[in-house]
Amino acid sequence: MTDKLNYEAPELELVGSFEEVTLGNSTGDDLDKDFVAGTSFNDLTFS
């Protein structure tokens, strides 16, 4: 016999407005993926 687990609904923790949390106000320090040498700055994605 298997024991059933009780369902627990997920909770949402508000940490700020969407606009505040996702604003890209800087170029970041770490690249999100590897780029070949000579890639245009505008094609780079930063975190």
C-alpha positions as a LaTeX table, in Angstrom:
\begin{tabular}{lrrr}
\hline
Residue & $x$ (\AA) & $y$ (\AA) & $z$ (\AA) \\
\hline
Met1 & 0.00 & 0.00 & 0.00 \\
Thr2 & 1.30 & 3.48 & $-0.84$ \\
Asp3 & 0.73 & 6.53 & 1.32 \\
Lys4 & $-0.76$ & 9.53 & $-0.47$ \\
Leu5 & 0.81 & 12.91 & 0.11 \\
Asn6 & $-1.45$ & 15.85 & 0.88 \\
Tyr7 & $-1.52$ & 18.51 & $-1.83$ \\
Glu8 & $-0.01$ & 21.84 & $-0.85$ \\
Ala9 & $-0.81$ & 24.74 & $-3.15$ \\
Pro10 & 2.21 & 26.81 & $-4.22$ \\
Glu11 & 2.62 & 30.26 & $-2.71$ \\
Leu12 & 3.64 & 33.46 & $-4.43$ \\
Glu13 & 6.04 & 35.70 & $-2.56$ \\
Leu14 & 5.89 & 39.31 & $-3.73$ \\
Val15 & 9.37 & 40.86 & $-3.87$ \\
Gly16 & 8.54 & 44.05 & $-5.78$ \\
Ser17 & 6.77 & 45.20 & $-8.89$ \\
Phe18 & 7.48 & 43.43 & $-12.16$ \\
Glu19 & 9.01 & 46.63 & $-13.53$ \\
Glu20 & 11.36 & 47.08 & $-10.55$ \\
Val21 & 12.50 & 43.46 & $-10.51$ \\
Thr22 & 13.18 & 43.23 & $-14.27$ \\
Leu23 & 14.67 & 46.65 & $-14.98$ \\
Gly24 & 17.97 & 46.31 & $-16.81$ \\
Asn25 & 19.80 & 49.33 & $-15.47$ \\
Ser26 & 23.30 & 47.94 & $-15.97$ \\
Thr27 & 25.31 & 45.86 & $-18.37$ \\
Gly28 & 25.89 & 43.23 & $-15.69$ \\
Asp29 & 28.99 & 41.32 & $-14.68$ \\
Asp30 & 28.39 & 37.87 & $-16.15$ \\
Leu31 & 27.53 & 36.75 & $-19.65$ \\
Asp32 & 24.45 & 34.54 & $-20.00$ \\
Lys33 & 26.05 & 32.39 & $-22.70$ \\
Asp34 & 29.33 & 31.99 & $-24.56$ \\
Phe35 & 29.98 & 34.27 & $-27.51$ \\
Val36 & 32.71 & 34.09 & $-30.12$ \\
Ala37 & 35.41 & 36.76 & $-30.14$ \\
Gly38 & 34.33 & 39.87 & $-32.01$ \\
Thr39 & 30.61 & 39.55 & $-31.18$ \\
Ser40 & 28.96 & 42.98 & $-31.25$ \\
Phe41 & 28.26 & 44.44 & $-27.82$ \\
Asn42 & 24.59 & 44.82 & $-28.78$ \\
Asp43 & 24.36 & 41.04 & $-29.37$ \\
Leu44 & 25.65 & 40.18 & $-25.88$ \\
Thr45 & 23.28 & 39.26 & $-23.05$ \\
Phe46 & 24.27 & 40.01 & $-19.46$ \\
Ser47 & 23.05 & 38.97 & $-16.02$ \\
\hline
\end{tabular}
